[in-house]
Amino acid sequence: MEKIAGGENFSASSVGKFNELGDYVLELSPEVKIPGKVFGGAALHTGGGDFSFQLFQPGTETGFLHTHKNHEELYFFLSGRGEFQVDGTVFPVAEGSVVRVAPPGKRSVRNNGSEPLVMLCVQYRGNTFTSEDALDGDILDEPVKWQ
């Protein structure tokens, strides 16, 4: 990922064009390499979760089911169409679809469409967001200035 900007309270990076995600390969082990997937949390120094972008070419899939011990995941589908599977239930996903999976959910995704399927996955510790967290933001009484 390319760094765009950074400061004491922020960091900004670019993963590049979505149609170029295929240039990334995530190597989990010498036997397990996932094409078209890149994690971004380390580049942005995230402290409460992680995220990844993934591109599935037509006819490809994750190739395995997986679960988590503690992490819930949100999957945002940014383009294309395919199918998602959780605990044996298979359903269609397409641009604009969002899927939440609890840590023990057995999940997988595939592109059964004719165009690339682009997905953003946000991973965070499950069951930690409280009603107090929903009110965490503060609107400041100062003008926005664009230099």
C-alpha positions as CSV (number, residue, x, y, z in Angstrom):
1,M,0.0,0.0,0.0
2,E,1.2,3.5,-0.8
3,K,1.3,6.1,2.0
4,I,-0.7,9.3,1.1
5,A,-0.4,11.3,4.3
6,G,0.1,11.0,8.0
7,G,0.2,13.0,11.2
8,E,-0.1,12.6,15.0
9,N,-3.8,11.6,14.8
10,F,-4.2,10.0,11.4
11,S,-2.7,8.0,8.6
12,A,-3.8,7.7,5.0
13,S,-2.8,5.1,2.4
14,S,-4.0,3.9,-1.0
15,V,-4.4,0.3,-2.1
16,G,-4.5,1.5,-5.7
17,K,-7.1,0.8,-8.4
18,F,-9.4,-2.0,-7.6
19,N,-8.8,-3.6,-11.0
20,E,-5.1,-3.9,-10.0
21,L,-5.7,-5.8,-6.7
22,G,-4.7,-8.9,-8.6
23,D,-1.1,-7.7,-8.3
24,Y,-1.2,-8.5,-4.5
25,V,-0.7,-12.0,-3.1
26,L,-1.2,-12.7,0.6
27,E,1.1,-15.6,1.7
28,L,-0.2,-17.2,4.9
29,S,2.2,-20.1,4.6
30,P,4.3,-21.6,1.7
31,E,1.3,-23.8,0.9
32,V,-1.4,-21.1,1.3
33,K,-1.2,-18.1,-1.0
34,I,-4.2,-16.0,-1.7
35,P,-4.1,-14.0,-4.9
36,G,-5.7,-10.6,-5.1
37,K,-5.8,-10.0,-1.3
38,V,-4.1,-7.2,0.7
39,F,-4.5,-6.3,4.4
40,G,-4.3,-2.6,5.3
41,G,-4.3,-2.3,9.1
42,A,-0.5,-2.3,9.5
43,A,-0.1,0.4,6.9
44,L,-2.6,2.6,8.6
45,H,-1.6,1.6,12.2
46,T,-5.1,0.6,13.1
47,G,-5.7,-0.1,16.8
48,G,-9.2,-1.6,17.0
49,G,-9.4,-3.9,14.0
50,D,-8.0,-4.7,10.5
51,F,-9.3,-4.7,7.0
52,S,-8.5,-6.2,3.7
53,F,-9.4,-5.7,0.0
54,Q,-9.8,-8.8,-2.2
55,L,-10.4,-9.3,-5.9
56,F,-11.9,-12.5,-7.1
57,Q,-11.6,-13.1,-10.8
58,P,-14.6,-14.9,-12.5
59,G,-14.7,-18.5,-11.5
60,T,-12.5,-18.1,-8.4
61,E,-13.3,-18.5,-4.7
62,T,-11.6,-18.5,-1.3
63,G,-11.2,-22.3,-1.6
64,F,-11.7,-22.9,2.1
65,L,-14.1,-22.3,5.0
66,H,-12.8,-20.3,8.0
67,T,-14.0,-19.1,11.4
68,H,-12.5,-16.8,14.0
69,K,-12.0,-17.1,17.7
70,N,-12.8,-13.5,18.6
71,H,-13.2,-11.5,15.4
72,E,-16.5,-10.5,13.8
73,E,-16.3,-9.5,10.1
74,L,-18.2,-7.2,7.8
75,Y,-17.9,-7.9,4.1
76,F,-18.7,-5.0,1.8
77,F,-19.1,-5.9,-1.9
78,L,-17.8,-3.0,-4.1
79,S,-18.3,-4.4,-7.6
80,G,-19.2,-7.6,-9.4
81,R,-21.4,-10.4,-8.2
82,G,-21.0,-13.8,-6.6
83,E,-22.2,-16.0,-3.8
84,F,-21.4,-16.0,0.0
85,Q,-21.7,-19.0,2.3
86,V,-22.2,-19.0,6.0
87,D,-22.8,-22.2,8.0
88,G,-24.0,-24.0,4.8
89,T,-26.4,-21.2,3.7
90,V,-25.5,-19.9,0.3
91,F,-26.9,-16.6,-0.9
92,P,-26.1,-14.1,-3.7
93,V,-24.0,-11.0,-3.2
94,A,-23.3,-8.1,-5.6
95,E,-22.2,-4.5,-5.6
96,G,-23.8,-2.8,-2.5
97,S,-24.2,-6.1,-0.5
98,V,-23.0,-6.1,3.1
99,V,-22.6,-9.3,5.1
100,R,-21.8,-9.6,8.9
101,V,-20.5,-12.9,10.2
102,A,-20.0,-13.7,13.9
103,P,-16.7,-15.3,15.0
104,P,-17.9,-18.9,14.9
105,G,-19.7,-18.6,11.5
106,K,-18.1,-20.9,8.8
107,R,-17.7,-18.6,5.8
108,S,-16.5,-18.6,2.2
109,V,-17.1,-16.5,-0.9
110,R,-16.9,-17.2,-4.6
111,N,-17.3,-15.3,-7.9
112,N,-19.7,-17.1,-10.1
113,G,-20.2,-14.0,-12.3
114,S,-18.6,-12.8,-15.4
115,E,-16.8,-9.8,-14.0
116,P,-14.3,-9.3,-11.2
117,L,-15.8,-9.4,-7.7
118,V,-14.2,-6.8,-5.4
119,M,-14.7,-7.1,-1.6
120,L,-13.7,-5.1,1.4
121,C,-13.6,-7.0,4.7
122,V,-13.4,-5.2,8.1
123,Q,-12.4,-7.4,11.0
124,Y,-12.8,-6.3,14.6
125,R,-13.3,-7.9,18.1
126,G,-16.9,-9.1,18.3
127,N,-19.4,-8.1,21.1
128,T,-17.4,-5.0,22.1
129,F,-19.6,-2.2,20.8
130,T,-21.9,-0.7,23.4
131,S,-24.7,1.8,23.3
132,E,-22.3,4.3,24.9
133,D,-20.0,3.8,21.9
134,A,-22.7,4.9,19.6
135,L,-22.6,8.3,21.3
136,D,-18.8,8.5,21.3
137,G,-18.4,11.2,18.6
138,D,-18.3,14.9,19.5
139,I,-19.3,17.6,16.9
140,L,-16.9,20.5,17.4
141,D,-17.9,24.1,17.4
142,E,-15.2,25.3,15.0
143,P,-15.4,26.0,11.3
144,V,-14.1,23.6,8.6
145,K,-11.3,25.3,6.6
146,W,-10.1,23.9,3.3
147,Q,-6.7,25.4,2.6
